[in-house]
Amino acid sequence: MTLVIHNLRPAVGSKHSKKRVGRGNASGHGTYSTRGGKGQTARSGGSRGLKFKGFKAQMQATPKLAGFRSLNTKPDEIYLSDLEEKFNDGDKVTLETVREKKLIKTRVAAVKILGTGKLTKKLVVENIKCTKSATEAIKKAGGEVK
């Protein structure tokens, strides 16, 4: 069979015949013909129309209000190595000084010092949570935790 325009056929299964709806109750789509009960939408031409056509773009442009921000916020974590790097011997370590040294973001409400790294400087830590290992390291270096 030669390949000519009148011999071309669509691939098997690529074409589907249109579903014939509302051709009697035996079809399973009788009586209301998949239109539900009475009312405007059951009538011909009774769909909502173009009312929402321009509204769609407006909806897409509006940012989604998704998710939530937990009230139970976790403190930002700082390592002993960060304190060693940014602070001098005898300095006070408070939330404000940590913020000034840019170790945390400005909107962070709480900080916790973790015992990672070495500390050789004598520091006074005030109103900041510390892990056990961090507290031991600060005291070992001659500093104190208040």
N, CA, C and O atoms as a MOPAC input file, in Angstrom:
PM7 MOZYME 1SCF
protein

 N      0.84700 1    -1.18100 1     0.00000 1
 C      0.00000 1     0.00000 1     0.00000 1
 C      0.89100 1     1.24300 1     0.00000 1
 O      1.75400 1     1.40500 1     0.86300 1
 N      0.67400 1     2.08500 1    -0.94800 1
 C      1.49800 1     3.28600 1    -1.06200 1
 C      0.98000 1     4.38200 1    -0.13900 1
 O     -0.19000 1     4.41600 1     0.24300 1
 N      1.89500 1     5.26400 1     0.19600 1
 C      1.54800 1     6.34800 1     1.11700 1
 C      1.01600 1     7.53700 1     0.33100 1
 O      1.77500 1     8.37300 1    -0.16000 1
 N     -0.28800 1     7.59100 1     0.22700 1
 C     -0.95800 1     8.70400 1    -0.43500 1
 C     -2.03000 1     9.24500 1     0.48300 1
 O     -2.48000 1     8.54500 1     1.39100 1
 N     -2.44300 1    10.46400 1     0.26500 1
 C     -3.33100 1    11.17000 1     1.19300 1
 C     -4.64000 1    10.43500 1     1.44600 1
 O     -5.16300 1    10.46600 1     2.56000 1
 N     -5.18000 1     9.76400 1     0.40200 1
 C     -6.47300 1     9.10600 1     0.60700 1
 C     -6.34600 1     7.76700 1     1.32000 1
 O     -7.35900 1     7.16600 1     1.67500 1
 N     -5.11200 1     7.28300 1     1.53900 1
 C     -4.90500 1     6.03000 1     2.27000 1
 C     -4.55500 1     6.25100 1     3.74700 1
 O     -4.50100 1     5.28900 1     4.51400 1
 N     -4.32000 1     7.49000 1     4.15100 1
 C     -3.92200 1     7.76200 1     5.53800 1
 C     -5.07800 1     7.52600 1     6.49400 1
 O     -6.21300 1     7.92300 1     6.22700 1
 N     -4.77900 1     6.88200 1     7.59900 1
 C     -5.77800 1     6.60300 1     8.62400 1
 C     -5.20100 1     7.02700 1     9.98000 1
 O     -3.99600 1     6.90400 1    10.19700 1
 N     -6.04000 1     7.52100 1    10.89000 1
 C     -5.51800 1     7.84200 1    12.22600 1
 C     -5.09700 1     6.57400 1    12.96100 1
 O     -5.59600 1     5.48500 1    12.67800 1
 N     -4.16800 1     6.72900 1    13.91100 1
 C     -3.69700 1     5.59000 1    14.69000 1
 C     -4.84800 1     4.98700 1    15.47300 1
 O     -5.78200 1     5.69100 1    15.85700 1
 N     -4.78400 1     3.69400 1    15.70600 1
 C     -5.85100 1     2.99000 1    16.41200 1
 C     -5.92600 1     3.50400 1    17.84600 1
 O     -4.91900 1     3.53000 1    18.55400 1
 N     -7.10800 1     3.90600 1    18.26900 1
 C     -7.32400 1     4.40100 1    19.62000 1
 C     -7.10500 1     5.89100 1    19.78500 1
 O     -7.35500 1     6.43000 1    20.86400 1
 N     -6.63900 1     6.58000 1    18.73500 1
 C     -6.38400 1     8.01400 1    18.85700 1
 C     -7.64700 1     8.84300 1    18.68100 1
 O     -7.69900 1     9.98500 1    19.13800 1
 N     -8.65000 1     8.30000 1    18.03800 1
 C     -9.90500 1     9.01100 1    17.81400 1
 C    -10.99700 1     8.36900 1    18.65000 1
 O    -11.11300 1     7.14400 1    18.70600 1
 N    -11.78900 1     9.19500 1    19.29100 1
 C    -12.90400 1     8.69900 1    20.09200 1
 C    -14.18100 1     9.30700 1    19.56500 1
 O    -14.23200 1    10.48400 1    19.20900 1
 N    -15.21200 1     8.48400 1    19.52200 1
 C    -16.49600 1     9.02600 1    19.08500 1
 C    -17.09600 1     9.84500 1    20.21900 1
 O    -16.88100 1     9.53300 1    21.39000 1
 N    -17.84100 1    10.88000 1    19.88500 1
 C    -18.44100 1    11.76900 1    20.86000 1
 C    -19.43600 1    11.00100 1    21.71200 1
 O    -20.20400 1    10.18500 1    21.20300 1
 N    -19.41800 1    11.26500 1    23.00800 1
 C    -20.34300 1    10.60000 1    23.91300 1
 C    -21.74300 1    11.13300 1    23.65800 1
 O    -21.97800 1    12.34100 1    23.70900 1
 N    -22.65500 1    10.23600 1    23.38700 1
 C    -24.03500 1    10.64900 1    23.11500 1
 C    -24.79700 1    10.63400 1    24.42500 1
 O    -25.02400 1     9.58100 1    25.02000 1
 N    -25.18100 1    11.80200 1    24.85600 1
 C    -25.78600 1    11.96500 1    26.17000 1
 C    -27.28300 1    12.19500 1    26.03800 1
 O    -27.73600 1    12.87600 1    25.11800 1
 N    -28.04900 1    11.62400 1    26.96500 1
 C    -29.47800 1    11.90400 1    27.03200 1
 C    -30.26500 1    11.27700 1    25.91000 1
 O    -31.12000 1    11.92400 1    25.30600 1
 N    -29.98500 1    10.03100 1    25.63000 1
 C    -30.72000 1     9.34200 1    24.57900 1
 C    -31.58600 1     8.23700 1    25.17200 1
 O    -31.61600 1     7.11700 1    24.66300 1
 N    -32.27500 1     8.55900 1    26.23500 1
 C    -33.17100 1     7.58000 1    26.85500 1
 C    -32.59400 1     7.04100 1    28.14200 1
 O    -31.38600 1     7.11100 1    28.36700 1
 N    -33.44600 1     6.50700 1    28.98200 1
 C    -33.03000 1     6.04700 1    30.30200 1
 C    -32.14500 1     4.81700 1    30.25400 1
 O    -31.39000 1     4.57700 1    31.19600 1
 N    -32.20900 1     4.03800 1    29.20300 1
 C    -31.38500 1     2.83600 1    29.10100 1
 C    -29.90600 1     3.18500 1    28.97000 1
 O    -29.04500 1     2.37500 1    29.31500 1
 N    -29.60700 1     4.37500 1    28.48000 1
 C    -28.20900 1     4.77500 1    28.28800 1
 C    -27.51300 1     5.08300 1    29.60600 1
 O    -26.28500 1     5.14400 1    29.66800 1
 N    -28.30600 1     5.27800 1    30.66700 1
 C    -27.72900 1     5.68500 1    31.94000 1
 C    -27.63300 1     7.19300 1    32.06000 1
 O    -27.27200 1     7.71100 1    33.11600 1
 N    -27.96000 1     7.91700 1    30.96500 1
 C    -27.93300 1     9.37600 1    30.97700 1
 C    -29.26700 1     9.94300 1    30.54400 1
 O    -29.32100 1    10.99900 1    29.91300 1
 N    -30.32100 1     9.26600 1    30.87000 1
 C    -31.64300 1     9.70700 1    30.42800 1
 C    -32.23600 1    10.74900 1    31.35300 1
 O    -31.54700 1    11.24900 1    32.24300 1
 N    -33.48600 1    11.08100 1    31.16100 1
 C    -34.29700 1    12.01400 1    31.92500 1
 C    -33.70500 1    13.41800 1    31.97100 1
 O    -34.22300 1    14.32100 1    31.31400 1
 N    -32.62000 1    13.62400 1    32.73900 1
 C    -32.06700 1    14.97700 1    32.86300 1
 C    -30.83900 1    15.19100 1    31.97200 1
 O    -30.32100 1    16.30600 1    31.89500 1
 N    -30.38200 1    14.16300 1    31.31700 1
 C    -29.25500 1    14.24500 1    30.37400 1
 C    -28.01300 1    14.88200 1    30.99600 1
 O    -27.40300 1    15.76600 1    30.39600 1
 N    -27.64500 1    14.44600 1    32.16900 1
 C    -26.46600 1    14.88800 1    32.93600 1
 C    -26.50700 1    16.36200 1    33.30500 1
 O    -25.47100 1    16.92900 1    33.65100 1
 N    -27.67900 1    17.00500 1    33.24300 1
 C    -27.77000 1    18.42200 1    33.57500 1
 C    -28.29500 1    18.66400 1    34.99100 1
 O    -28.49500 1    19.81600 1    35.37700 1
 N    -28.51300 1    17.64100 1    35.74600 1
 C    -29.03300 1    17.82400 1    37.09300 1
 C    -30.51400 1    18.11500 1    37.07500 1
 O    -31.23100 1    17.66600 1    36.18000 1
 N    -30.98100 1    18.86900 1    38.06300 1
 C    -32.41000 1    19.17000 1    38.16500 1
 C    -32.81200 1    20.34100 1    37.30300 1
 O    -32.20200 1    20.61600 1    36.27000 1
 N    -33.85500 1    21.03100 1    37.74800 1
 C    -34.36200 1    22.16800 1    36.97300 1
 C    -33.54800 1    23.42600 1    37.28600 1
 O    -32.64100 1    23.40400 1    38.11800 1
 N    -33.88300 1    24.49300 1    36.62000 1
 C    -33.21500 1    25.76000 1    36.89200 1
 C    -32.47400 1    26.27500 1    35.68700 1
 O    -32.49500 1    25.66800 1    34.61700 1
 N    -31.81200 1    27.40900 1    35.87200 1
 C    -31.16400 1    28.09500 1    34.75500 1
 C    -30.09600 1    27.24000 1    34.08900 1
 O    -30.02100 1    27.18800 1    32.86100 1
 N    -29.27200 1    26.57100 1    34.88400 1
 C    -28.16900 1    25.80800 1    34.29900 1
 C    -28.64400 1    24.57200 1    33.56300 1
 O    -27.88200 1    24.00000 1    32.78500 1
 N    -29.86800 1    24.14300 1    33.77900 1
 C    -30.41100 1    23.00200 1    33.04800 1
 C    -30.88700 1    23.41100 1    31.66000 1
 O    -31.04600 1    22.55900 1    30.78500 1
 N    -31.11300 1    24.69400 1    31.45100 1
 C    -31.61300 1    25.18200 1    30.15700 1
 C    -30.46000 1    25.38900 1    29.17300 1
 O    -29.30200 1    25.53600 1    29.56500 1
 N    -30.80700 1    25.39700 1    27.90300 1
 C    -29.78500 1    25.67700 1    26.89300 1
 C    -29.40900 1    27.15300 1    26.99000 1
 O    -30.27500 1    28.01900 1    27.11900 1
 N    -28.11000 1    27.42600 1    26.92700 1
 C    -27.63400 1    28.79800 1    27.05000 1
 C    -27.69500 1    29.32800 1    28.46000 1
 O    -27.54700 1    30.53200 1    28.66900 1
 N    -27.90800 1    28.46600 1    29.43100 1
 C    -28.08100 1    28.92200 1    30.80400 1
 C    -26.82300 1    28.85900 1    31.63700 1
 O    -26.88200 1    28.97700 1    32.86100 1
 N    -25.67000 1    28.67000 1    30.98300 1
 C    -24.43100 1    28.61700 1    31.75700 1
 C    -24.04500 1    30.02800 1    32.18200 1
 O    -24.65200 1    30.99800 1    31.72700 1
 N    -23.06200 1    30.15200 1    33.03400 1
 C    -22.73000 1    31.44900 1    33.61800 1
 C    -22.18000 1    32.43100 1    32.59500 1
 O    -22.29100 1    33.64100 1    32.79100 1
 N    -21.60200 1    31.95200 1    31.52900 1
 C    -21.16000 1    32.85100 1    30.47700 1
 C    -19.82000 1    33.49100 1    30.75400 1
 O    -18.96800 1    32.88700 1    31.40700 1
 N    -19.61900 1    34.68700 1    30.27600 1
 C    -18.31600 1    35.33800 1    30.29600 1
 C    -18.09600 1    36.23300 1    31.50700 1
 O    -17.13600 1    37.00300 1    31.54200 1
 N    -18.96100 1    36.14000 1    32.48200 1
 C    -18.85000 1    36.99500 1    33.66800 1
 C    -17.47800 1    36.87900 1    34.33700 1
 O    -16.88700 1    37.88300 1    34.73500 1
 N    -16.97800 1    35.64600 1    34.45500 1
 C    -15.75900 1    35.40200 1    35.21400 1
 C    -14.51400 1    35.39100 1    34.32900 1
 O    -13.42000 1    35.09400 1    34.80800 1
 N    -14.66500 1    35.70300 1    33.07000 1
 C    -13.54700 1    35.63600 1    32.13900 1
 C    -12.44600 1    36.63400 1    32.52800 1
 O    -11.27800 1    36.25600 1    32.61400 1
 N    -12.79900 1    37.87400 1    32.75800 1
 C    -11.81300 1    38.87900 1    33.13300 1
 C    -11.38400 1    38.75300 1    34.57900 1
 O    -10.31600 1    39.23200 1    34.96100 1
 N    -12.20600 1    38.11300 1    35.37900 1
 C    -11.93600 1    37.95000 1    36.80300 1
 C    -10.80100 1    36.95900 1    37.04400 1
 O    -10.11800 1    37.02400 1    38.06600 1
 N    -10.60300 1    36.03700 1    36.09300 1
 C     -9.59400 1    34.99500 1    36.25200 1
 C     -8.18800 1    35.59500 1    36.34200 1
 O     -7.38300 1    35.19600 1    37.18400 1
 N     -7.90800 1    36.55200 1    35.46600 1
 C     -6.59100 1    37.20400 1    35.46800 1
 C     -6.36500 1    37.94400 1    36.78000 1
 O     -5.25500 1    37.95700 1    37.31200 1
 N     -7.41400 1    38.55200 1    37.29100 1
 C     -7.32600 1    39.27800 1    38.55800 1
 C     -7.03600 1    38.30900 1    39.70900 1
 O     -6.25300 1    38.61000 1    40.61000 1
 N     -7.67700 1    37.15100 1    39.66000 1
 C     -7.45500 1    36.13400 1    40.69400 1
 C     -6.01600 1    35.62800 1    40.65000 1
 O     -5.39100 1    35.42600 1    41.69100 1
 N     -5.49700 1    35.42500 1    39.44200 1
 C     -4.13700 1    34.91400 1    39.30600 1
 C     -3.10600 1    35.94300 1    39.76400 1
 O     -2.04000 1    35.57800 1    40.25900 1
 N     -3.41800 1    37.21100 1    39.60300 1
 C     -2.49000 1    38.27400 1    39.99700 1
 C     -2.43600 1    38.45700 1    41.51100 1
 O     -1.43400 1    38.93700 1    42.04000 1
 N     -3.50300 1    38.07800 1    42.20900 1
 C     -3.56300 1    38.23100 1    43.66000 1
 C     -2.69700 1    37.16000 1    44.31700 1
 O     -2.84800 1    35.98300 1    43.99200 1
 N     -1.79500 1    37.52400 1    45.22700 1
 C     -0.95800 1    36.50800 1    45.86700 1
 C     -1.77800 1    35.60200 1    46.77200 1
 O     -2.75700 1    36.02700 1    47.38600 1
 N     -1.36300 1    34.35800 1    46.83800 1
 C     -2.08100 1    33.38900 1    47.65800 1
 C     -1.79200 1    33.63200 1    49.13600 1
 O     -0.67200 1    33.96400 1    49.52300 1
 N     -2.81200 1    33.46300 1    49.93300 1
 C     -2.63100 1    33.52400 1    51.38200 1
 C     -2.49400 1    32.08500 1    51.85000 1
 O     -3.46700 1    31.45800 1    52.26700 1
 N     -1.28400 1    31.57500 1    51.77500 1
 C     -1.07500 1    30.16800 1    52.05800 1
 C     -0.25500 1    29.99400 1    53.32400 1
 O      0.60400 1    30.82000 1    53.63200 1
 N     -0.51600 1    28.93400 1    54.04600 1
 C      0.26600 1    28.58500 1    55.21700 1
 C      0.01600 1    29.49900 1    56.40000 1
 O     -0.93200 1    30.28400 1    56.41200 1
 N      0.88700 1    29.38500 1    57.39700 1
 C      0.77500 1    30.22200 1    58.58200 1
 C      2.15700 1    30.33000 1    59.20200 1
 O      3.04600 1    29.53600 1    58.89500 1
 N      2.33500 1    31.30000 1    60.06300 1
 C      3.58600 1    31.43300 1    60.79400 1
 C      3.34300 1    30.99600 1    62.22700 1
 O      2.49400 1    31.55200 1    62.92300 1
 N      4.08200 1    30.01400 1    62.65100 1
 C      3.90100 1    29.44800 1    63.97700 1
 C      4.25600 1    30.47000 1    65.05500 1
 O      5.22700 1    31.21500 1    64.92200 1
 N      3.46500 1    30.49700 1    66.11500 1
 C      3.75400 1    31.37500 1    67.25100 1
 C      4.88300 1    30.80300 1    68.09700 1
 O      5.56500 1    31.52900 1    68.82200 1
 N      5.06900 1    29.48500 1    67.99200 1
 C      6.12000 1    28.81000 1    68.74700 1
 C      7.40700 1    28.83000 1    67.91800 1
 O      7.76300 1    27.83200 1    67.29100 1
 N      8.10000 1    29.97100 1    67.91900 1
 C      9.29200 1    30.11500 1    67.08900 1
 C     10.51100 1    29.50400 1    67.77800 1
 O     10.64700 1    29.55300 1    69.00000 1
 N     11.38300 1    28.93200 1    66.96900 1
 C     12.61100 1    28.35600 1    67.49700 1
 C     13.68400 1    29.44700 1    67.54200 1
 O     13.71600 1    30.32300 1    66.67900 1
 N     14.56000 1    29.39100 1    68.54600 1
 C     15.62300 1    30.39800 1    68.60000 1
 C     16.66300 1    30.15900 1    67.50500 1
 O     16.88400 1    29.02100 1    67.08900 1
 N     17.29900 1    31.23200 1    67.04300 1
 C     18.40400 1    31.11200 1    66.09100 1
 C     19.60300 1    30.52300 1    66.82100 1
 O     19.78600 1    30.75100 1    68.01700 1
 N     20.41200 1    29.76900 1    66.09800 1
 C     21.53600 1    29.08700 1    66.73300 1
 C     22.85800 1    29.76400 1    66.37200 1
 O     23.10000 1    30.12400 1    65.22000 1
 N     23.70100 1    29.92400 1    67.38800 1
 C     25.03700 1    30.49500 1    67.20700 1
 C     26.03200 1    29.49700 1    67.78700 1
 O     25.75400 1    28.83600 1    68.78700 1
 N     27.18300 1    29.39600 1    67.15400 1
 C     28.21000 1    28.47900 1    67.64100 1
 C     29.25600 1    29.24000 1    68.45200 1
 O     29.40800 1    30.45400 1    68.31500 1
 N     29.97200 1    28.50100 1    69.29700 1
 C     31.05900 1    29.10400 1    70.07500 1
 C     32.12500 1    29.67900 1    69.14500 1
 O     32.74500 1    30.69600 1    69.45300 1
 N     32.33200 1    29.02100 1    68.01000 1
 C     33.32600 1    29.50700 1    67.04200 1
 C     32.94100 1    30.88800 1    66.50200 1
 O     33.81600 1    31.69800 1    66.19700 1
 N     31.62300 1    31.16200 1    66.38200 1
 C     31.15700 1    32.49000 1    65.95200 1
 C     31.50200 1    33.54800 1    66.99900 1
 O     31.93700 1    34.64800 1    66.66100 1
 N     31.30200 1    33.20200 1    68.27700 1
 C     31.62000 1    34.13400 1    69.36700 1
 C     33.12600 1    34.40700 1    69.40900 1
 O     33.55600 1    35.54000 1    69.62700 1
 N     33.91100 1    33.36200 1    69.19900 1
 C     35.37200 1    33.48000 1    69.18400 1
 C     35.82900 1    34.44000 1    68.07700 1
 O     36.76300 1    35.22300 1    68.25200 1
 N     35.15400 1    34.35400 1    66.95800 1
 C     35.51800 1    35.14800 1    65.78000 1
 C     35.12700 1    36.62100 1    65.92000 1
 O     35.90600 1    37.50400 1    65.56100 1
 N     33.92300 1    36.88900 1    66.44100 1
 C     33.35200 1    38.24000 1    66.39000 1
 C     33.54500 1    39.07000 1    67.66200 1
 O     33.53400 1    40.29900 1    67.60500 1
 N     33.72200 1    38.40300 1    68.81400 1
 C     33.80600 1    39.13700 1    70.08000 1
 C     35.24500 1    39.19800 1    70.59400 1
 O     36.06900 1    38.33400 1    70.29500 1
 N     35.52100 1    40.24500 1    71.37500 1
 C     36.84100 1    40.40800 1    71.99300 1
 C     36.80200 1    39.90500 1    73.43300 1
 O     35.73200 1    39.65200 1    73.98600 1
 N     37.97600 1    39.76500 1    74.02600 1
 C     38.09100 1    39.28400 1    75.40100 1
 C     37.41400 1    40.26600 1    76.36000 1
 O     37.68900 1    41.46400 1    76.31100 1
 N     36.53600 1    39.76900 1    77.22600 1
 C     35.84900 1    40.59300 1    78.21700 1
 C     34.55500 1    41.22700 1    77.72900 1
 O     33.92300 1    41.97100 1    78.47900 1
 N     34.14700 1    40.95900 1    76.50600 1
 C     32.90400 1    41.53200 1    75.96300 1
 C     31.66700 1    40.89500 1    76.58300 1
 O     31.69000 1    39.75300 1    77.04300 1
 N     30.57300 1    41.68300 1    76.58000 1
 C     29.26900 1    41.16100 1    76.98600 1
 C     28.56900 1    40.61700 1    75.74900 1
 O     28.57200 1    41.24900 1    74.69300 1
 N     27.97100 1    39.44100 1    75.89100 1
 C     27.21900 1    38.84400 1    74.78300 1
 C     25.74000 1    38.90500 1    75.14800 1
 O     25.27000 1    38.14700 1    75.99600 1
 N     25.01200 1    39.81300 1    74.50100 1
 C     23.56500 1    39.92000 1    74.69200 1
 C     22.90000 1    39.81000 1    73.32500 1
 O     23.57100 1    39.73700 1    72.29500 1
 N     21.57600 1    39.79900 1    73.33400 1
 C     20.82900 1    39.71900 1    72.07600 1
 C     21.16000 1    40.91000 1    71.17300 1
 O     21.28500 1    40.76300 1    69.95700 1
 N     21.30200 1    42.09500 1    71.78700 1
 C     21.59400 1    43.30300 1    71.02200 1
 C     22.99700 1    43.25500 1    70.39300 1
 O     23.17700 1    43.59700 1    69.22400 1
 N     23.98600 1    42.82200 1    71.19300 1
 C     25.35500 1    42.77800 1    70.66200 1
 C     25.50100 1    41.71900 1    69.57300 1
 O     26.24300 1    41.90500 1    68.60800 1
 N     24.79900 1    40.62500 1    69.73400 1
 C     24.82200 1    39.56800 1    68.71400 1
 C     24.20500 1    40.09000 1    67.41800 1
 O     24.66400 1    39.77300 1    66.32100 1
 N     23.15500 1    40.89900 1    67.57100 1
 C     22.48600 1    41.50000 1    66.40700 1
 C     23.42200 1    42.51100 1    65.71700 1
 O     23.49800 1    42.56000 1    64.48900 1
 N     24.12400 1    43.30700 1    66.51800 1
 C     25.05600 1    44.30400 1    65.97400 1
 C     26.19500 1    43.65200 1    65.18400 1
 O     26.65000 1    44.18500 1    64.17300 1
 N     26.64000 1    42.50000 1    65.66100 1
 C     27.74000 1    41.78400 1    64.99400 1
 C     27.24500 1    40.98700 1    63.78200 1
 O     28.02700 1    40.31700 1    63.10700 1
 N     25.93800 1    41.07000 1    63.51700 1
 C     25.29600 1    40.42200 1    62.36600 1
 C     25.42500 1    38.89600 1    62.38800 1
 O     25.58900 1    38.25400 1    61.35100 1
 N     25.34600 1    38.34100 1    63.58700 1
 C     25.33500 1    36.88300 1    63.71400 1
 C     23.92700 1    36.33200 1    63.55400 1
 O     23.74300 1    35.15000 1    63.26400 1
 N     22.92300 1    37.20600 1    63.74600 1
 C     21.52400 1    36.81200 1    63.56500 1
 C     20.80700 1    37.87900 1    62.75400 1
 O     21.31400 1    38.98400 1    62.56300 1
 N     19.61800 1    37.52800 1    62.28300 1
 C     18.78900 1    38.50300 1    61.57100 1
 C     18.17300 1    39.45600 1    62.58600 1
 O     18.04700 1    39.11800 1    63.76400 1
 N     17.79400 1    40.63400 1    62.13700 1
 C     17.31000 1    41.66000 1    63.06300 1
 C     15.97200 1    41.30900 1    63.69000 1
 O     15.69800 1    41.74700 1    64.80800 1
 N     15.12100 1    40.53200 1    63.01300 1
 C     13.78700 1    40.26300 1    63.55300 1
 C     13.72900 1    39.03700 1    64.47100 1
 O     12.65900 1    38.69000 1    64.97000 1
 N     14.86800 1    38.38200 1    64.69600 1
 C     14.89800 1    37.19100 1    65.54900 1
 C     14.69200 1    37.59300 1    67.00500 1
 O     15.29700 1    38.55000 1    67.48700 1
 N     13.82200 1    36.84400 1    67.70500 1
 C     13.47800 1    37.19800 1    69.08400 1
 C     14.33000 1    36.46700 1    70.11400 1
 O     14.48600 1    36.94600 1    71.23700 1
 N     14.88600 1    35.30900 1    69.74600 1
 C     15.64800 1    34.52100 1    70.71600 1
 C     16.85900 1    33.87200 1    70.04500 1
 O     16.86400 1    33.61100 1    68.84200 1
 N     17.89300 1    33.61900 1    70.86900 1
 C     19.13500 1    33.02200 1    70.38000 1
 C     19.55000 1    31.91400 1    71.32600 1
 O     19.28500 1    31.97400 1    72.52700 1
 N     20.20800 1    30.89600 1    70.77400 1
 C     20.75600 1    29.83100 1    71.60500 1
 C     22.19400 1    29.57600 1    71.16500 1
 O     22.48200 1    29.48300 1    69.97100 1
 N     23.08700 1    29.46300 1    72.13800 1
 C     24.49400 1    29.20600 1    71.83100 1
 C     24.73700 1    27.70500 1    71.91800 1
 O     24.43500 1    27.06600 1    72.92500 1
 N     25.29000 1    27.15800 1    70.83800 1
 C     25.60600 1    25.73000 1    70.79000 1
 C     27.09900 1    25.53700 1    71.01900 1
 O     27.90300 1    26.41600 1    70.70900 1
 N     27.46000 1    24.38200 1    71.56400 1
 C     28.84500 1    24.12200 1    71.95600 1
 C     29.76700 1    23.67500 1    70.84500 1
 O     30.73000 1    22.95700 1    71.11400 1
 N     29.51500 1    24.06700 1    69.61000 1
 C     30.37900 1    23.68400 1    68.49500 1
 C     31.50400 1    24.70100 1    68.34800 1
 O     31.26100 1    25.90700 1    68.29400 1
 N     32.72400 1    24.21100 1    68.28500 1
 C     33.88100 1    25.10100 1    68.14500 1
 C     34.58200 1    25.31700 1    69.47700 1
 O     34.13200 1    24.84300 1    70.52000 1
 N     35.70100 1    26.04800 1    69.41800 1
 C     36.48900 1    26.30700 1    70.62500 1
 C     36.35600 1    27.76500 1    71.03000 1
 O     36.20500 1    28.65200 1    70.19000 1
 N     36.41400 1    27.99100 1    72.34400 1
 C     36.33400 1    29.35200 1    72.86900 1
 C     37.50700 1    29.57800 1    73.81400 1
 O     37.69800 1    28.83000 1    74.77200 1
 N     38.28600 1    30.61000 1    73.53600 1
 C     39.44000 1    30.92500 1    74.38500 1
 C     39.27300 1    32.26700 1    75.08300 1
 O     40.02200 1    32.58500 1    76.00700 1
 N     38.29500 1    33.05700 1    74.64700 1
 C     38.10200 1    34.39800 1    75.19200 1
 C     37.13900 1    34.38200 1    76.36900 1
 O     36.20500 1    33.58200 1    76.42500 1
 N     37.39500 1    35.29600 1    77.31600 1
 C     36.53900 1    35.42100 1    78.49600 1
 C     35.34400 1    36.29800 1    78.12300 1
 O     35.50000 1    37.49400 1    77.87900 1
 N     34.15900 1    35.70600 1    78.07800 1
 C     32.94800 1    36.43100 1    77.68500 1
 C     31.88800 1    36.34500 1    78.77400 1
 O     31.81900 1    35.35900 1    79.50900 1
 N     31.06000 1    37.38600 1    78.87300 1
 C     29.93100 1    37.39500 1    79.80800 1
 C     28.65300 1    37.29200 1    78.97400 1
 O     28.31600 1    38.20700 1    78.22300 1
 N     27.95400 1    36.17400 1    79.11400 1
 C     26.73500 1    35.92800 1    78.33200 1
 C     25.52700 1    36.26900 1    79.19100 1
 O     25.36500 1    35.72900 1    80.28500 1
 N     24.67500 1    37.16900 1    78.69600 1
 C     23.48800 1    37.59300 1    79.44500 1
 C     22.21600 1    37.35700 1    78.64100 1
 O     22.13600 1    37.70800 1    77.46300 1
 N     21.22800 1    36.76100 1    79.28900 1
 C     19.88800 1    36.54900 1    78.72800 1
 C     19.88500 1    35.81000 1    77.39300 1
 O     19.06200 1    36.08500 1    76.52000 1
 N     20.80100 1    34.88500 1    77.24900 1
 C     20.84100 1    34.03800 1    76.05200 1
 C     20.92200 1    32.58900 1    76.51000 1
 O     21.71100 1    32.24800 1    77.39100 1
 N     20.10300 1    31.74800 1    75.90600 1
 C     20.11600 1    30.32800 1    76.24900 1
 C     21.39100 1    29.68000 1    75.72100 1
 O     21.90300 1    30.04900 1    74.66400 1
 N     21.89300 1    28.70200 1    76.48200 1
 C     23.09500 1    27.97300 1    76.08200 1
 C     22.87600 1    26.48300 1    76.31600 1
 O     22.13300 1    26.08900 1    77.21500 1
 N     23.52000 1    25.67300 1    75.51200 1
 C     23.49700 1    24.23500 1    75.77100 1
 C     24.47200 1    23.95500 1    76.91600 1
 O     25.26600 1    24.81800 1    77.29100 1
 N     24.40100 1    22.73300 1    77.47000 1
 C     25.28400 1    22.37700 1    78.58600 1
 C     26.75000 1    22.48900 1    78.17900 1
 O     27.57700 1    23.02900 1    78.91300 1
 N     27.05000 1    21.96100 1    76.98600 1
 C     28.44600 1    21.97900 1    76.53400 1
 C     28.93400 1    23.40700 1    76.29300 1
 O     30.10100 1    23.71200 1    76.53900 1
 N     28.05000 1    24.28000 1    75.81600 1
 C     28.42500 1    25.68200 1    75.59200 1
 C     28.66900 1    26.38600 1    76.92000 1
 O     29.62600 1    27.15000 1    77.05200 1
 N     27.80700 1    26.13200 1    77.90600 1
 C     27.96200 1    26.73500 1    79.23600 1
 C     29.29200 1    26.31200 1    79.86500 1
 O     30.01100 1    27.13300 1    80.43400 1
 N     29.60700 1    25.01600 1    79.75200 1
 C     30.86500 1    24.50100 1    80.30100 1
 C     32.07000 1    25.15900 1    79.62400 1
 O     33.03900 1    25.52600 1    80.28800 1
 N     32.00200 1    25.30400 1    78.30600 1
 C     33.11400 1    25.89600 1    77.55200 1
 C     33.31100 1    27.36900 1    77.91100 1
 O     34.44400 1    27.84100 1    78.00500 1
 N     32.21200 1    28.08900 1    78.11000 1
 C     32.29200 1    29.51700 1    78.47500 1
 C     32.91600 1    29.67000 1    79.86100 1
 O     33.77100 1    30.52900 1    80.07400 1
 N     32.47600 1    28.82500 1    80.80500 1
 C     33.02000 1    28.88300 1    82.16900 1
 C     34.47800 1    28.44100 1    82.20600 1
 O     35.27800 1    28.97500 1    82.97500 1
 N     34.81800 1    27.46300 1    81.37200 1
 C     36.19200 1    26.96200 1    81.30500 1
 C     37.15100 1    28.04900 1    80.78700 1
 O     38.31200 1    28.11200 1    81.19000 1
 N     36.63900 1    28.90000 1    79.88600 1
 C     37.45100 1    29.99100 1    79.32600 1
 C     37.54500 1    31.18100 1    80.28600 1
 O     38.24300 1    32.15400 1    80.00000 1
 N     36.83400 1    31.10500 1    81.43900 1
 C     36.89200 1    32.17200 1    82.43300 1
 C     35.72100 1    33.12800 1    82.35900 1
 O     35.68600 1    34.12400 1    83.08100 1
 N     34.76900 1    32.84000 1    81.50200 1
 C     33.59500 1    33.70200 1    81.36900 1
 C     32.48100 1    33.26200 1    82.29100 1
 O     32.65500 1    32.35600 1    83.10600 1
 N     31.32900 1    33.91000 1    82.15800 1
 C     30.17800 1    33.52300 1    82.97100 1
 C     28.88500 1    33.63100 1    82.17000 1
 O     28.78400 1    34.37800 1    81.19700 1
 N     27.89300 1    32.84800 1    82.62500 1
 C     26.57400 1    32.84400 1    81.98400 1
 C     25.56400 1    33.34000 1    82.99700 1
 O     25.41100 1    32.75100 1    84.06700 1
 N     24.86400 1    34.43200 1    82.66200 1
 C     23.87100 1    34.99800 1    83.58400 1
 C     22.48100 1    34.72000 1    83.07200 1
 O     21.50100 1    35.11300 1    83.70400 1

